[in-house]
């Protein structure tokens, strides 16, 4: 039993956890790992499972039962290209023998087929981005916003949106990662949700006052909506400051092409190396409209201020200069000049942003708090569900 949690589920209750896919470790996988810690006896399911051995240890060495996509040739590298088949693949996973199903979903996991004798709780990172709010962004950045291929792509995404809305009805209870996502769930699915912030698992760092000679750092999956390209462009006008870009993804080649000498693109690094860069950083920079944003909180846990867009989940996790104990600086438009101006504003106010305030703010989102809140929520919903079943 996890320390500080409520009464465990009865031992006879069978529980399945369904995650979208397992290939590389990101913020969603941190939450998945904590869900598996709360319910260590749960069986794991996913579309595909290509996790490295060191990452699998964080899931208590669990290996997921996977869909037919796992066996498609070259799926390890190209399974995302099979997006049109994701709904059918998630529906092919057989969880019919379980009493409780927890879907950990930013895409299709919530669409796993359940029946009336099962309780389905969805921990929702977001409704499927490329089928809803960011559809036009993805099409434009992949060159699929025009011509015959564009019409085909729009048709696929429209069908995905219809499926996603219908699949949301299979969920008994939605849990949102932020108030921002709770509002999106209501708008997309017409469903209310409970807010439980995801866990920040990085360990607090020793006191370290930001240094004028230190680098600025961004950590992100290099995909279109993260807008890392804007951060790189901003540092073209800041040649005396160094930017470190940590992360990999389909945008990497384009970002490397526009990088200037004061911008270093490191790609994917180990967690230990990432933490070292965060602890040495002057500040963390993020340009995306984040659903929640684990990386900015990890930076704050290291005592570092954050430069962020004044939208989305960042409004819930960063305290701006208007706060008596600020932890960062906001910019209001998603442009390179606005980011550059925010860097200068941070430097003009750096004495006001104390490492202790950053860590105190990040500590509100710790892993123990997540385990307690999420475990208690699932157990309470099961108690209600099983009581109704006996009537």
C-alpha positions in Angstrom: 0.0 0.0 0.0 1.3 3.5 -0.9 2.1 5.6 2.1 -0.7 8.1 2.8 -3.3 6.5 0.6 -6.7 5.4 1.5 -7.9 1.8 1.8 -6.8 -0.5 -1.0 -9.3 -1.9 -3.5 -10.5 -5.4 -2.5 -8.0 -8.1 -3.5 -10.5 -9.8 -5.8 -10.8 -6.6 -8.0 -9.0 -7.0 -11.3 -7.5 -3.8 -12.7 -6.2 -2.9 -16.2 -4.2 0.2 -17.1 -4.4 1.2 -20.8 -1.8 3.7 -22.1 -1.7 5.1 -25.7 1.7 3.8 -26.6 5.1 3.1 -25.1 8.2 4.1 -27.1 10.1 6.9 -25.3 9.7 8.4 -21.8 7.9 11.7 -21.5 5.6 13.4 -19.0 2.7 11.1 -19.5 4.9 8.1 -18.8 5.8 9.7 -15.4 2.1 9.8 -14.5 1.7 6.2 -15.8 4.5 5.1 -13.6 2.8 6.6 -10.5 -0.5 5.0 -11.5 1.3 1.6 -11.6 2.8 2.4 -8.1 -0.7 3.0 -6.7 -2.0 -0.2 -8.2 1.0 -2.5 -8.6 -1.2 -5.5 -9.4 -2.7 -4.0 -12.5 -2.0 -5.4 -15.9 -0.7 -3.0 -18.6 -2.0 -2.5 -22.1 -0.9 -0.2 -25.0 -1.0 0.0 -28.8 2.7 -0.8 -29.0 5.5 -1.3 -26.4 9.1 -0.5 -27.5 10.4 0.9 -24.2 14.0 0.6 -23.4 15.0 -1.6 -20.4 15.9 1.2 -18.1 12.6 2.9 -18.7 10.7 -0.3 -18.2 12.1 -0.5 -14.7 10.2 2.6 -13.8 7.0 0.7 -14.6 8.0 -2.1 -12.2 9.3 -4.1 -15.2 5.7 -4.4 -16.6 5.5 -5.2 -20.3 2.3 -4.2 -22.0 -0.1 -6.4 -23.8 -0.2 -4.8 -27.3 -2.3 -4.5 -30.4 -1.7 -5.8 -33.9 0.3 -2.7 -34.6 3.2 -4.2 -32.6 3.8 -6.7 -35.3 3.7 -4.4 -38.3 7.1 -4.3 -40.0 9.2 -1.3 -38.9 6.5 -0.3 -36.4 9.2 0.6 -33.8 10.2 3.6 -35.9 7.0 4.4 -37.9 4.0 3.3 -35.9 2.7 7.0 -35.8 2.2 6.8 -39.6 -0.5 4.2 -38.8 -2.6 6.8 -37.1 -5.8 6.0 -39.2 -5.6 2.4 -37.7 -5.3 3.6 -34.0 -9.0 3.4 -33.2 -9.3 -0.1 -34.5 -6.1 -1.1 -32.8 -7.2 0.2 -29.3 -10.6 -1.5 -29.7 -8.8 -4.8 -30.4 -7.3 -4.9 -26.9 -9.3 -7.3 -24.7 -9.9 -5.9 -21.2 -13.3 -7.5 -20.8 -12.3 -9.7 -17.8 -11.3 -6.7 -15.6 -13.4 -4.9 -13.0 -11.7 -1.5 -13.2 -10.1 0.0 -16.3 -7.9 3.1 -16.0 -7.0 4.7 -19.3 -4.0 7.0 -19.4 -4.8 8.9 -22.5 -3.7 11.8 -24.7 -4.9 10.1 -27.9 -6.9 6.8 -28.2 -6.5 4.9 -24.9 -9.9 6.2 -23.6 -11.5 4.4 -26.6 -10.7 0.9 -25.3 -13.9 -1.2 -25.3 -15.5 -1.7 -21.9 -18.9 -3.0 -20.8 -21.5 -2.1 -18.2 -20.0 -4.3 -15.5 -16.8 -2.4 -15.6 -15.7 0.9 -14.1 -13.7 3.0 -16.6 -11.7 6.0 -15.2 -9.8 8.1 -17.8 -6.7 10.1 -16.7 -6.9 12.6 -19.6 -3.8 14.6 -20.6 -5.8 16.2 -23.4 -8.5 15.3 -26.0 -6.6 14.1 -29.1 -4.7 17.3 -30.2 -4.5 16.6 -33.9 -8.2 15.8 -34.2 -9.3 18.9 -32.3 -7.6 22.2 -31.4 -4.3 21.7 -33.3 -5.6 20.0 -36.5 -4.7 23.0 -38.7 -1.2 23.3 -37.1 -0.3 19.7 -37.7 -1.6 19.8 -41.3 0.4 23.0 -42.1 3.6 21.9 -40.5 3.5 18.5 -42.3 2.7 20.0 -45.7 -0.8 18.3 -45.7 -2.8 21.5 -45.8 -3.4 21.6 -49.5 -4.1 19.5 -52.6 -5.4 15.9 -52.8 -3.2 14.7 -49.9 -4.5 17.6 -47.8 -8.1 16.6 -48.5 -7.4 13.0 -47.6 -5.6 14.0 -44.4 -8.5 16.3 -43.4 -10.9 13.5 -44.0 -8.9 11.2 -41.8 -8.7 13.7 -38.9 -12.4 14.5 -39.2 -13.2 10.8 -38.8 -10.8 10.6 -35.9 -12.6 13.5 -34.2 -16.0 11.8 -34.7 -14.6 8.5 -33.3 -12.9 10.3 -30.4 -16.2 12.0 -29.4 -18.1 8.7 -29.5 -15.3 6.9 -27.7 -15.5 9.4 -24.8 -18.9 7.9 -23.9 -17.1 4.7 -22.9 -15.6 6.6 -19.9 -17.4 6.7 -16.6 -15.2 9.3 -15.0 -12.8 11.8 -16.5 -9.8 13.1 -14.5 -8.1 16.1 -16.0 -4.5 17.1 -15.6 -5.3 20.8 -15.4 -8.2 23.2 -15.2 -7.3 24.2 -18.8 -7.8 20.6 -19.9 -10.9 20.2 -17.9 -12.4 23.1 -19.9 -11.2 21.4 -23.2 -12.8 18.1 -22.1 -16.1 19.9 -21.5 -15.9 21.6 -24.9 -14.9 18.6 -26.9 -16.8 15.8 -25.1 -19.5 17.6 -23.2 -18.2 15.9 -20.1 -17.3 17.2 -16.6 -14.1 16.1 -15.0 -12.2 16.0 -11.7 -8.9 17.9 -11.5 -5.8 16.0 -10.3 -2.5 17.5 -11.3 0.1 15.1 -12.6 3.3 14.3 -10.6 6.6 16.1 -10.7 9.1 13.4 -9.9 12.5 15.2 -10.1 14.3 15.5 -6.8 14.8 19.0 -5.3 18.2 20.5 -6.1 20.6 22.3 -3.8 20.3 26.1 -3.7 21.7 27.6 -6.9 21.4 31.3 -7.8 21.0 31.8 -11.6 24.3 33.0 -13.1 24.6 35.6 -15.7 27.0 33.3 -17.6 24.7 30.2 -17.5 22.7 28.9 -20.5 19.0 29.1 -21.1 17.5 25.6 -21.5 14.4 24.2 -23.2 13.4 20.5 -22.9 10.6 19.4 -25.2 9.5 16.8 -27.7 10.4 18.4 -31.0 6.9 18.4 -32.6 5.1 21.3 -34.2 2.9 22.6 -31.4 5.9 22.9 -29.0 7.1 25.9 -31.2 10.7 25.3 -30.3 11.5 27.0 -33.6 10.3 30.3 -32.2 12.7 29.9 -29.2 15.6 29.3 -31.6 14.6 32.3 -33.7 14.4 34.4 -30.5 18.0 33.6 -29.6 19.2 34.7 -33.1 18.6 38.2 -31.7 20.3 37.4 -28.4 23.8 36.3 -29.7 25.4 36.8 -26.3 23.1 34.2 -24.6 23.4 30.5 -25.2 20.4 28.3 -25.7 20.4 24.5 -25.1 17.7 22.5 -26.8 17.1 19.1 -25.3 14.7 16.7 -27.0 14.1 14.8 -30.3 11.3 14.4 -32.7 10.2 15.1 -36.3 11.0 18.8 -36.1 14.6 18.2 -35.1 16.1 18.5 -38.6 14.3 21.7 -39.3 15.3 23.2 -35.9 19.0 22.3 -36.5 18.8 23.9 -39.9 17.8 27.3 -38.4 20.1 27.1 -35.3 22.8 29.7 -35.0 26.2 29.3 -33.2 24.7 30.3 -29.8 22.1 27.5 -30.1 23.0 23.9 -29.3 20.6 21.1 -30.2 21.6 18.1 -28.0 18.8 15.7 -29.0 17.6 13.2 -26.5 19.8 12.9 -23.3 19.7 10.8 -20.2 17.6 12.0 -17.2 20.8 12.5 -15.3 22.3 14.8 -18.0 19.0 16.6 -18.4 18.9 17.3 -14.7 22.5 18.6 -14.8 21.6 21.1 -17.5 18.5 22.2 -15.6 20.6 22.8 -12.4 23.2 24.7 -14.3 20.6 26.8 -16.3 20.0 30.4 -16.0 16.3 29.9 -16.9 14.0 27.5 -18.6 12.2 28.7 -21.8 8.9 27.3 -23.2 6.9 28.6 -26.1 4.0 26.1 -26.4 0.4 26.5 -25.1 0.9 23.6 -22.7 -1.8 21.3 -21.4 0.0 21.3 -18.1 3.8 21.3 -18.5 5.9 18.9 -16.5 9.3 20.2 -17.8 8.7 23.8 -16.5 7.9 22.4 -13.0 11.0 20.2 -13.1 13.0 23.3 -13.8 11.4 25.1 -10.9 12.2 22.1 -8.7 15.8 22.8 -9.6 15.4 26.3 -8.4 15.2 27.9 -11.9 12.8 30.5 -13.2 10.7 29.9 -16.3 9.9 32.0 -19.3 6.5 30.9 -20.6 3.6 31.8 -22.8 0.7 33.3 -20.8 -1.8 30.6 -21.8 -2.8 27.1 -21.0 -1.5 25.1 -18.1 1.4 27.4 -17.5 -1.1 29.8 -15.8 -1.6 27.2 -13.1 2.0 26.2 -12.5 4.1 29.4 -12.8 3.9 32.6 -10.7 4.5 35.7 -12.8 6.2 38.9 -11.8 2.9 40.2 -10.4 3.2 37.6 -7.7 4.8 38.4 -4.4 7.0 35.3 -4.8 7.4 35.0 -8.6 8.8 31.9 -10.3 9.0 33.2 -13.9 8.1 35.7 -16.6 5.2 35.4 -19.0 5.1 36.7 -22.6 1.7 37.3 -24.3 2.2 36.6 -28.0 3.6 33.4 -29.5 6.4 35.1 -31.4 10.2 35.2 -31.4 10.3 38.9 -30.5 8.0 38.4 -27.6 10.3 35.6 -26.3 13.4 37.7 -26.7 11.7 40.6 -24.8 10.8 38.1 -22.0 14.4 37.0 -21.7 15.5 40.6 -21.2 12.6 41.2 -18.7 13.8 38.2 -16.7 17.3 39.5 -16.6 16.1 42.8 -15.4 14.1 41.2 -12.6 16.2 38.1 -11.8 16.9 39.2 -8.2 13.2 39.0 -7.4 13.0 35.3 -8.4 14.4 33.2 -5.6 15.4 29.5 -6.1 13.5 28.7 -2.8 10.3 30.2 -4.2 10.6 28.1 -7.4 11.1 24.9 -5.5 8.3 25.6 -3.1 5.9 26.2 -6.0 7.0 23.0 -7.8 6.7 21.0 -4.5 2.9 21.5 -4.6 2.8 19.0 -7.5 4.8 16.2 -6.0 4.4 12.5 -6.7 3.2 11.5 -3.2 0.3 14.0 -3.5 -0.6 12.5 -6.9 -0.6 9.0 -5.6 -2.8 9.9 -2.7 -5.3 11.9 -4.7 -5.6 9.6 -7.7 -5.7 6.4 -5.6 -8.4 7.9 -3.3 -10.4 8.9 -6.4 -10.4 5.5 -8.0 -11.2 3.7 -4.7 -14.1 6.1 -4.0 -15.5 5.6 -7.5 -15.2 1.8 -7.2 -17.0 1.9 -3.8 -19.9 3.8 -5.4 -19.9 1.6 -8.5 -19.9 -1.7 -6.6 -22.6 -0.4 -4.2 -24.9 0.4 -7.2 -24.3 -3.0 -8.6 -25.6 -4.7 -5.5 -28.8 -2.8 -5.5 
